[in-house]
Amino acid sequence: MTPVRLIGPWVLCWLLVPIAAAQKPVAIATLPGAPTAAESYDARLVRSIYAIDAPAFVHTMEGVHVGSVPLFIATPLAAWGGTLVAGSDPEPALALSAAWVGTFGTIALLKNTIRRPRPFLVLDGIEQRGAGPTDVIDRYSFPSGHAGLSFTIATSLSLSYPAWYVIAPAYLWATATALSRVWHGVHYPSDIVVGAVLGSGIALGMHALVEAFVDEGDDASAAMPRPPLVSLTIPLR
């Protein structure tokens, strides 16, 4: 497992830190009854990314937002479909599915335990852009499910197919998907960074677990006595 497979979370950090460095604290509007305080580092980053209006950036954010949920669903299905059609090793599809379920369950548990409200609900001047189905039924922000699942898929694919033409596009897509959540006003940068780290870590762990079980099964099969290549039967009268 090489460090390049965890490049996505580092890309996010390097994108976010320089933006935040140039910001100054300002006041924010909070939920009714909550105290007004200096704006947090996290909130300043939301404002900086939310304010980007370069056409290429905007089109990228909108595109990955629209395609994210369909890709989350289609990727494990495609992995199993390819395995069944080609009759190939099921280990990549099994590891991807296990990581997907593990990430989804972990993030759902954390969201409903921490219950952090989304930025557009508490930050003055931040509105939700392009609401998706998960934003309608899920009002909690930390950690980001989109970042978690996208980095789970990117890491899992990179582990199963460790070639640059798989790793680079997978992590670029995952990074853009995670960043789009901040630009759409539905997540803080800390939400997507934690989601990305969780997704990558769970994918690494599930791949190691599946690989260990497969290797154990192979060892057990090798230890079993095999029938002779040629058998001779002598009839007795």
C-alpha positions in Angstrom: 0.0 0.0 0.0 1.8 3.1 -1.2 1.3 6.7 0.0 0.1 7.7 -3.5 -3.2 5.9 -2.7 -3.9 8.5 0.0 -3.1 11.5 -2.1 -6.7 12.7 -2.2 -7.0 13.9 1.4 -3.6 15.7 1.1 -4.8 17.4 -2.1 -7.8 18.7 -0.2 -5.6 20.0 2.6 -3.3 21.9 0.2 -6.3 23.4 -1.6 -8.0 24.6 1.6 -5.1 25.9 3.7 -3.9 28.7 1.3 -7.5 30.0 0.9 -8.0 30.2 4.6 -4.7 31.9 5.3 -5.8 35.1 3.6 -9.1 35.4 5.5 -10.0 37.7 8.4 -12.5 37.0 11.2 -16.0 38.4 10.6 -19.3 38.2 12.4 -21.9 35.5 11.6 -25.6 35.1 12.1 -26.4 32.1 14.3 -29.5 30.1 15.0 -32.0 31.8 17.3 -30.9 31.7 20.9 -27.3 30.9 20.0 -24.5 33.4 21.0 -22.8 35.5 18.3 -19.1 35.0 18.1 -16.1 35.5 15.9 -16.4 33.4 12.8 -14.6 30.1 12.9 -11.7 29.1 10.7 -14.1 26.4 9.2 -16.7 29.0 8.4 -14.2 31.4 6.7 -13.2 28.5 4.4 -16.8 27.9 3.5 -17.2 31.6 2.5 -14.0 31.6 0.5 -14.9 28.5 -1.5 -18.6 29.4 -1.8 -17.6 32.8 -3.3 -15.6 31.3 -6.2 -17.3 32.1 -9.4 -14.8 31.1 -12.1 -16.9 29.4 -14.9 -14.6 26.3 -15.2 -14.8 25.8 -11.4 -18.5 26.3 -11.2 -19.2 23.9 -14.1 -17.0 21.3 -12.5 -18.7 21.7 -9.1 -22.2 21.4 -10.7 -21.2 18.4 -12.9 -19.7 16.3 -10.1 -22.7 17.2 -7.9 -25.1 15.8 -10.4 -23.1 12.7 -11.1 -22.1 11.8 -7.6 -25.1 9.8 -6.3 -25.5 7.8 -9.6 -21.8 6.9 -9.5 -22.0 5.9 -5.8 -24.7 3.4 -6.7 -23.3 2.3 -10.1 -19.7 1.6 -9.2 -20.3 -1.4 -6.9 -22.9 -2.8 -9.3 -20.5 -2.4 -12.2 -17.8 -4.1 -10.2 -20.0 -7.1 -9.5 -21.4 -7.1 -13.1 -17.9 -7.2 -14.5 -16.9 -10.0 -12.2 -19.9 -12.1 -13.1 -19.7 -11.5 -16.9 -15.9 -12.0 -17.2 -15.7 -14.7 -14.5 -12.8 -12.8 -12.9 -11.5 -12.7 -9.4 -14.4 -11.4 -7.1 -12.0 -10.0 -4.5 -12.0 -6.4 -5.9 -15.8 -6.3 -6.0 -16.1 -7.8 -2.6 -13.6 -5.4 -1.0 -15.3 -2.4 -2.7 -18.7 -3.4 -1.5 -17.5 -4.1 2.1 -15.8 -0.7 2.2 -18.8 1.1 0.7 -21.1 -0.4 3.4 -18.6 0.2 6.2 -18.2 3.9 5.2 -21.9 4.5 4.7 -22.7 3.0 8.1 -19.9 4.7 10.0 -20.8 8.1 8.6 -24.5 7.7 9.2 -23.8 6.8 12.8 -21.5 9.8 13.3 -23.9 12.2 11.6 -26.8 11.2 13.9 -24.6 11.3 17.0 -22.9 14.6 16.4 -25.8 16.3 14.6 -23.9 19.3 13.3 -26.2 21.6 11.2 -25.3 22.3 7.6 -23.6 25.7 6.8 -26.6 27.1 4.9 -28.7 26.7 8.0 -26.5 28.7 10.3 -24.2 31.0 8.2 -25.6 34.3 7.1 -25.3 34.7 3.3 -24.8 31.0 2.6 -27.6 29.4 0.7 -28.0 25.8 -0.5 -27.1 25.3 -4.1 -28.6 22.5 -6.1 -30.3 20.4 -3.4 -30.0 16.7 -3.9 -32.0 13.9 -2.3 -29.5 13.3 0.5 -29.6 17.0 1.4 -33.4 16.9 1.7 -33.6 13.9 4.0 -30.3 14.4 5.8 -30.0 17.7 7.7 -26.6 16.9 9.4 -23.2 18.0 8.2 -20.4 16.1 10.0 -18.8 14.2 8.4 -19.5 14.4 4.7 -21.1 11.2 3.2 -20.2 12.3 -0.3 -16.6 12.8 0.6 -16.5 9.5 2.5 -18.0 7.4 -0.3 -16.1 9.1 -3.1 -12.8 8.5 -1.4 -13.8 5.0 -0.5 -14.4 4.2 -4.1 -11.2 6.0 -5.2 -9.1 4.2 -2.7 -10.7 0.8 -3.3 -10.2 1.1 -7.1 -6.6 2.3 -6.6 -5.8 -0.7 -4.4 -7.4 -3.2 -6.8 -6.0 -1.6 -10.0 -2.8 0.2 -9.0 -2.1 2.0 -12.3 -1.8 5.8 -12.7 -4.7 5.9 -15.2 -6.9 4.5 -12.4 -5.5 6.3 -9.4 -5.3 9.8 -10.9 -8.8 10.1 -12.3 -10.3 8.4 -9.3 -8.8 10.8 -6.8 -9.4 13.9 -9.0 -13.1 12.9 -9.1 -13.2 12.2 -5.4 -11.5 15.5 -4.5 -13.8 17.5 -6.9 -16.9 15.7 -5.4 -15.9 16.5 -1.9 -15.0 20.1 -2.7 -18.3 20.6 -4.4 -20.1 20.0 -1.2 -18.6 23.1 0.3 -19.2 25.2 -2.8 -22.9 24.1 -2.6 -23.1 25.4 0.9 -24.0 22.0 2.5 -20.7 21.1 4.2 -17.8 22.6 6.1 -14.2 21.9 4.9 -13.7 19.9 8.1 -16.7 17.7 7.2 -15.1 16.7 3.8 -11.6 16.2 5.2 -12.8 13.9 7.9 -15.1 12.1 5.5 -12.2 11.7 3.0 -9.9 10.3 5.7 -12.6 8.0 7.0 -13.5 6.7 3.5 -9.8 6.1 2.6 -9.1 4.4 5.9 -12.1 2.1 5.8 -11.3 1.1 2.2 -7.7 0.3 3.2 -8.9 -1.8 6.2 -11.6 -3.7 4.2 -9.1 -4.5 1.5 -6.6 -5.9 4.0 -9.4 -7.9 5.7 -10.7 -9.4 2.5 -7.2 -10.1 1.3 -6.4 -11.9 4.6 -9.6 -14.1 4.3 -8.9 -14.9 0.6 -5.3 -15.9 1.4 -6.5 -18.0 4.3 -8.9 -19.8 2.1 -6.2 -20.4 -0.5 -3.9 -21.8 2.1 -6.7 -24.1 3.4 -7.4 -25.3 -0.2 -3.7 -26.0 -0.8 -3.5 -28.0 2.4 -6.3 -30.4 1.4 -5.2 -33.7 -0.2 -5.7 -33.7 -3.9 -6.9 -36.7 -5.9 -4.3 -38.4 -8.1 -3.9 -37.3 -11.6 -4.2 -40.9 -12.8 -6.3 -43.6 -11.1 -6.1 -47.3 -11.7 -9.0 -49.6 -10.8 -8.4 -53.4 -10.6 -11.7 -55.3 -10.7 -11.8 -58.2 -8.2 -13.7 -61.4 -9.1 
